Amino acid sequence: MSLLSVRDLSVKFAMRDTTVTALDQISFDLAKGERLGIVGESGAGKSITGFALMNLLSRPGFVDKGKIMFQGDDIVQMPEARMRNIRGNQMAMIFQDPMVTLNPVLTIGQQMVETLQAHRKLSKAEAEQIAIVKLREVYIPSPEERLKQYPHELSGGMRQRIIIAIALLLDPQLIIADEPTTALDVTIQADIMELLLELCQSNKVGLILITHDLGVVSQMTERTLVMYAGRIIEAGRTREIINDPQHPYTQGLINALPQQTKPGQRLKQIPGNMPSLTAIPAGCPFSPRCEFVKPHCLTEAPKTVQYAHVEVACHEVNRLHSSTDSITQSDKAEEIQA
């Protein structure tokens, strides 16, 4: 049985006169200890997916239909009291900005102890000892002293390490990391990602990494979902998607990476922008930006089919693949990770 199984999940937002679709019948599975990447531009539906999985959607957002099965139980239908026991205990989420996550008027120790005592029958002294152990796991120096400090007294990298430590406090089976290094310096980002990967592997924790950075995905995850306008348009093993992308959007994302452009040349980019939720095009949502668009792309939504080693939603995938130059897997992987 999968740790997490999402089936035909649709999320909508109620507007004054209508409703708009933020997630459109997405489905995927996550095995125990597996690392899954979700990539796409801003507005693709990545963060909404994470919030839906944690049952943290607030009005006007709501799950319209579908199932989110976590260890055999449907989170969508779960009472809030039971969900509170799962949230933070068996499932944890790392948000983009640690200063939004951490309470500025409580010490690090108070916040970690409170989290532990909410789910475990522990004394304050016992909870503090567990907190110190977790801070050591994320390489926080002098953890006893850090427990006495407030968030503003710590650096951005230190705060993010503490957020990871809090996520691991109760030994969850699944961590959802939503752009966990966005607010950090580039040199710190690599350290945080390496730490997160090490902890997930050593603790056999499932990871869903939400990001726009394909370079990070190529190093961190085993499988990848590519999202566009609330839909999964390509899914498969990360290595297969990076080395041989089938959907024009995925190809555009990879071609836009700086590593794919020679020094002195202009960076490549996908023309146009992600459509607004109130103006999703008919047919294929990527059609206004696609250089391979055909008349039927404008009227018929593509079905997801198995092609090569991935699942892809594109009418023209057969023609595109036959006209694409082959690149060896090792060459492409080295280029992306460089």
GUBA-56789 format. One line per field, with one value per residue (C-alpha): residue number from 1; x negated, y, z negated. Coordinates in Angstrom, 1 decimal. Layout:
! GUBA-56789
seq	(NUM; ...)
x	(X; ...)
y	(Y; ...)
z	(Z; ...)
//
This chain:
! GUBA-56789
seq	(1; 2; 3; 4; 5; 6; 7; 8; 9; 10; 11; 12; 13; 14; 15; 16; 17; 18; 19; 20; 21; 22; 23; 24; 25; 26; 27; 28; 29; 30; 31; 32; 33; 34; 35; 36; 37; 38; 39; 40; 41; 42; 43; 44; 45; 46; 47; 48; 49; 50; 51; 52; 53; 54; 55; 56; 57; 58; 59; 60; 61; 62; 63; 64; 65; 66; 67; 68; 69; 70; 71; 72; 73; 74; 75; 76; 77; 78; 79; 80; 81; 82; 83; 84; 85; 86; 87; 88; 89; 90; 91; 92; 93; 94; 95; 96; 97; 98; 99; 100; 101; 102; 103; 104; 105; 106; 107; 108; 109; 110; 111; 112; 113; 114; 115; 116; 117; 118; 119; 120; 121; 122; 123; 124; 125; 126; 127; 128; 129; 130; 131; 132; 133; 134; 135; 136; 137; 138; 139; 140; 141; 142; 143; 144; 145; 146; 147; 148; 149; 150; 151; 152; 153; 154; 155; 156; 157; 158; 159; 160; 161; 162; 163; 164; 165; 166; 167; 168; 169; 170; 171; 172; 173; 174; 175; 176; 177; 178; 179; 180; 181; 182; 183; 184; 185; 186; 187; 188; 189; 190; 191; 192; 193; 194; 195; 196; 197; 198; 199; 200; 201; 202; 203; 204; 205; 206; 207; 208; 209; 210; 211; 212; 213; 214; 215; 216; 217; 218; 219; 220; 221; 222; 223; 224; 225; 226; 227; 228; 229; 230; 231; 232; 233; 234; 235; 236; 237; 238; 239; 240; 241; 242; 243; 244; 245; 246; 247; 248; 249; 250; 251; 252; 253; 254; 255; 256; 257; 258; 259; 260; 261; 262; 263; 264; 265; 266; 267; 268; 269; 270; 271; 272; 273; 274; 275; 276; 277; 278; 279; 280; 281; 282; 283; 284; 285; 286; 287; 288; 289; 290; 291; 292; 293; 294; 295; 296; 297; 298; 299; 300; 301; 302; 303; 304; 305; 306; 307; 308; 309; 310; 311; 312; 313; 314; 315; 316; 317; 318; 319; 320; 321; 322; 323; 324; 325; 326; 327; 328; 329; 330; 331; 332; 333; 334; 335; 336; 337; 338)
x	(0.0; -1.2; -2.0; 0.0; 2.5; 4.2; 7.0; 8.8; 8.3; 10.0; 9.7; 11.8; 12.1; 15.5; 15.6; 18.4; 20.2; 18.5; 15.9; 12.5; 10.5; 7.1; 6.4; 8.1; 8.3; 4.7; 3.7; 0.4; -1.1; -3.9; -5.6; -7.1; -10.4; -10.1; -11.1; -8.8; -9.3; -6.5; -7.7; -6.2; -6.0; -4.2; -0.4; -0.8; 0.9; -2.1; -1.5; 2.2; 1.4; -0.7; 2.0; 4.7; 2.6; 2.3; 6.0; 5.0; 7.2; 9.3; 12.3; 12.8; 10.8; 12.2; 11.8; 14.5; 14.0; 11.4; 9.6; 6.4; 5.6; 2.9; 2.1; 5.5; 7.6; 9.2; 7.9; 10.7; 13.4; 11.4; 12.8; 10.7; 9.9; 8.4; 6.6; 4.9; 3.4; 2.0; 0.9; -2.6; -2.6; -2.6; -2.7; -4.7; -5.1; -8.1; -7.0; -8.9; -9.5; -10.6; -9.8; -6.1; -6.2; -8.0; -6.2; -8.4; -7.3; -8.2; -11.6; -12.7; -12.5; -9.0; -7.8; -9.5; -8.3; -4.8; -4.8; -6.0; -3.5; -0.6; -1.1; -3.0; -2.6; -6.0; -7.3; -9.0; -12.4; -11.8; -10.5; -13.6; -15.9; -14.2; -14.4; -18.1; -18.6; -16.7; -18.7; -21.9; -20.6; -20.3; -23.8; -22.7; -25.7; -25.1; -21.5; -21.0; -21.6; -19.4; -16.4; -16.6; -16.8; -14.0; -13.7; -15.0; -18.2; -19.1; -20.3; -18.0; -19.9; -19.7; -16.0; -15.4; -17.4; -15.2; -12.1; -13.4; -14.1; -10.6; -9.2; -11.2; -10.3; -7.6; -9.3; -6.7; -6.3; -5.8; -7.4; -6.0; -8.6; -7.2; -10.1; -12.1; -15.1; -13.5; -14.4; -18.0; -21.3; -22.4; -25.4; -23.0; -20.4; -22.7; -23.5; -19.8; -18.9; -21.8; -20.7; -17.0; -18.1; -20.4; -17.7; -15.0; -17.2; -18.5; -15.0; -13.2; -10.8; -8.7; -9.4; -7.3; -9.5; -7.6; -9.9; -10.4; -14.1; -14.7; -18.3; -17.3; -14.7; -17.3; -19.5; -16.8; -14.0; -13.3; -10.1; -8.7; -5.4; -5.3; -2.3; -0.7; 2.5; 3.6; 3.0; 0.2; -1.1; -4.1; -5.0; -7.6; -11.1; -13.1; -16.0; -13.7; -12.0; -15.2; -17.0; -14.1; -11.2; -8.2; -5.9; -6.7; -6.4; -8.9; -11.2; -10.9; -11.6; -14.8; -15.9; -15.4; -18.0; -21.3; -23.3; -21.6; -22.8; -26.4; -28.2; -27.4; -24.1; -20.6; -18.8; -16.0; -12.5; -9.0; -6.9; -3.9; -2.7; -0.8; 2.9; 5.1; 7.5; 10.3; 9.1; 7.9; 7.9; 10.1; 8.4; 4.8; 4.1; 0.5; 1.7; 1.3; -2.4; -3.2; -5.2; -3.8; -0.1; 2.4; 6.1; 7.3; 5.1; 7.3; 10.5; 9.7; 8.1; 5.3; 5.6; 2.7; 1.0; -2.0; -4.8; -8.4; -9.0; -6.7; -3.0; -2.3; 0.7; 0.0; 1.8; -1.5; -3.8; -4.4; -5.4; -7.5; -9.5; -10.3; -11.7; -13.7; -17.5; -18.5; -20.9; -22.6; -21.3; -24.6; -25.3; -22.0; -22.1; -25.5; -24.5; -21.4; -23.2; -26.3)
y	(0.0; 3.5; 6.0; 8.6; 8.1; 11.1; 10.3; 12.8; 15.7; 19.0; 22.2; 25.2; 28.8; 30.4; 33.8; 36.4; 35.2; 31.9; 29.3; 28.8; 25.6; 25.6; 21.9; 19.8; 16.1; 15.4; 11.9; 10.5; 8.0; 8.3; 5.2; 5.1; 6.8; 8.0; 11.5; 13.2; 16.6; 18.9; 21.6; 24.4; 28.1; 30.3; 29.7; 26.1; 24.8; 23.4; 25.1; 24.5; 20.8; 21.0; 22.8; 20.4; 17.4; 18.9; 19.8; 23.4; 25.0; 27.8; 29.5; 30.5; 27.4; 23.9; 20.4; 19.9; 16.2; 13.5; 11.5; 12.0; 8.6; 8.7; 5.3; 4.1; 7.0; 9.7; 13.1; 14.9; 13.3; 13.3; 15.2; 18.2; 16.7; 13.6; 15.7; 17.7; 14.5; 13.6; 17.1; 17.6; 14.2; 11.9; 14.6; 17.8; 20.8; 23.1; 26.5; 29.1; 31.7; 30.6; 34.0; 33.4; 29.9; 30.7; 32.8; 35.9; 36.3; 32.8; 31.3; 28.4; 26.1; 27.1; 26.4; 23.1; 22.0; 23.1; 21.0; 17.9; 18.2; 18.7; 15.2; 13.3; 13.0; 14.5; 16.6; 19.9; 18.5; 15.4; 17.6; 19.9; 16.9; 15.7; 19.2; 19.4; 16.0; 17.2; 20.5; 18.5; 16.4; 19.5; 20.7; 23.6; 24.6; 24.9; 23.7; 24.3; 28.0; 28.2; 27.0; 30.2; 32.5; 34.2; 33.7; 37.3; 36.5; 33.8; 33.9; 32.9; 29.6; 28.9; 29.5; 27.2; 24.5; 24.9; 24.7; 21.3; 20.2; 21.1; 19.2; 16.1; 16.4; 13.8; 11.5; 12.0; 9.6; 12.4; 15.9; 18.4; 21.1; 24.2; 26.1; 25.6; 27.7; 30.6; 33.2; 32.1; 33.0; 30.8; 29.4; 28.4; 26.8; 23.9; 23.2; 23.1; 20.9; 18.5; 18.4; 17.7; 14.9; 13.3; 13.4; 12.0; 9.1; 8.3; 8.4; 6.8; 9.8; 10.4; 13.8; 16.0; 18.8; 21.7; 23.9; 25.8; 24.7; 21.7; 21.6; 21.0; 18.4; 16.5; 16.1; 15.6; 13.5; 10.0; 10.9; 14.2; 15.8; 18.7; 20.9; 23.6; 25.5; 23.1; 20.0; 17.3; 17.4; 15.1; 12.5; 9.9; 9.1; 12.3; 11.0; 10.2; 13.6; 15.5; 13.5; 13.0; 15.4; 14.7; 17.7; 21.0; 22.8; 20.5; 20.9; 24.7; 24.6; 22.6; 24.8; 27.9; 26.8; 28.8; 25.6; 25.1; 28.4; 29.1; 32.0; 35.4; 34.2; 35.3; 32.9; 31.0; 31.4; 30.2; 32.9; 34.3; 33.7; 31.1; 31.7; 33.2; 30.8; 32.9; 32.5; 29.0; 28.3; 25.7; 22.5; 22.2; 25.0; 25.3; 25.9; 29.7; 29.4; 26.2; 26.4; 23.0; 23.9; 22.3; 23.2; 20.3; 21.5; 24.6; 22.6; 19.2; 18.7; 16.1; 12.8; 11.5; 8.6; 6.5; 7.5; 6.4; 6.1; 8.8; 9.8; 12.8; 14.9; 16.2; 15.6; 15.9; 13.8; 11.2; 13.9; 15.8; 12.8; 11.7; 15.2; 15.7; 15.1; 12.4; 13.3; 10.8; 10.5; 11.1; 14.2; 15.8; 14.9; 16.4; 19.6; 20.1; 19.4; 21.6)
z	(0.0; 0.9; -1.9; 0.0; 2.9; 4.5; 7.0; 9.2; 6.8; 7.8; 5.8; 6.5; 5.2; 4.8; 6.4; 6.1; 9.3; 10.1; 9.0; 10.5; 10.7; 9.1; 9.3; 12.0; 11.3; 10.4; 9.4; 8.1; 5.5; 3.1; 1.6; -1.9; -2.0; 1.7; 2.7; 5.2; 6.9; 8.0; 10.5; 12.5; 12.8; 10.3; 10.6; 11.7; 8.6; 6.7; 3.3; 3.5; 3.8; 0.7; -1.3; -0.1; -1.2; -4.7; -4.7; -5.2; -2.6; -3.9; -2.3; 0.4; 1.4; 1.0; 2.3; 4.9; 5.4; 5.3; 2.6; 0.6; -0.9; -3.6; -5.0; -3.8; -5.3; -3.3; -4.5; -2.6; -4.7; -8.0; -11.0; -12.0; -15.5; -13.9; -11.3; -14.0; -15.4; -11.9; -11.0; -12.5; -13.9; -10.8; -8.2; -8.4; -6.2; -5.7; -4.4; -2.3; -4.9; -8.4; -9.9; -9.0; -10.5; -13.7; -16.4; -17.0; -20.6; -21.8; -22.2; -20.0; -23.0; -23.8; -20.3; -20.1; -23.5; -22.7; -19.5; -21.3; -24.2; -21.8; -20.5; -23.3; -27.0; -28.0; -30.8; -29.8; -30.6; -28.4; -25.6; -25.8; -25.6; -22.4; -21.0; -21.7; -19.9; -16.9; -16.8; -16.8; -13.9; -11.8; -12.9; -15.0; -17.2; -21.0; -20.8; -24.5; -24.0; -20.9; -22.8; -24.8; -21.8; -19.8; -15.9; -15.2; -17.0; -14.4; -10.8; -7.9; -7.4; -11.1; -11.2; -8.3; -10.0; -13.1; -10.9; -9.6; -13.1; -14.2; -11.2; -12.3; -16.0; -16.0; -13.4; -10.7; -7.7; -5.2; -4.9; -2.4; -1.6; 0.2; 1.7; -1.5; -0.4; 1.5; -1.1; -1.6; -0.1; 2.8; 0.8; -2.1; 0.2; 1.2; -2.4; -3.4; -0.5; -1.3; -4.9; -4.0; -1.7; -4.3; -7.0; -4.7; -3.6; -7.1; -8.7; -5.7; -5.5; -2.4; -0.8; 1.5; 2.7; 4.3; 6.3; 9.6; 9.7; 12.0; 10.9; 7.3; 8.4; 10.4; 7.3; 4.7; 6.0; 7.5; 9.3; 10.6; 11.5; 13.9; 13.3; 15.5; 14.9; 12.1; 14.1; 14.1; 17.7; 17.3; 14.6; 14.3; 12.9; 12.5; 14.5; 17.4; 17.4; 17.2; 19.8; 22.3; 21.6; 23.7; 23.1; 24.8; 21.5; 19.8; 22.7; 22.4; 18.6; 19.2; 22.1; 20.0; 17.5; 17.6; 18.0; 21.4; 22.9; 24.0; 22.3; 23.9; 25.4; 24.2; 22.0; 23.6; 22.3; 22.8; 24.5; 22.7; 19.1; 17.0; 17.6; 14.8; 13.1; 14.5; 18.1; 18.5; 22.3; 23.8; 25.0; 23.9; 21.4; 22.8; 26.4; 26.4; 25.6; 27.5; 30.8; 31.9; 31.5; 33.9; 34.4; 32.2; 29.4; 29.1; 28.6; 27.1; 23.7; 24.1; 22.2; 20.2; 22.0; 21.3; 23.7; 23.6; 19.8; 18.6; 18.5; 20.6; 21.6; 25.1; 28.4; 30.4; 28.3; 31.0; 33.6; 31.1; 30.0; 33.5; 34.3; 31.1; 31.2; 28.8; 25.9; 23.8; 20.2; 18.5; 20.6; 19.8; 16.1; 15.7; 17.5; 15.3; 12.0; 12.8)
//
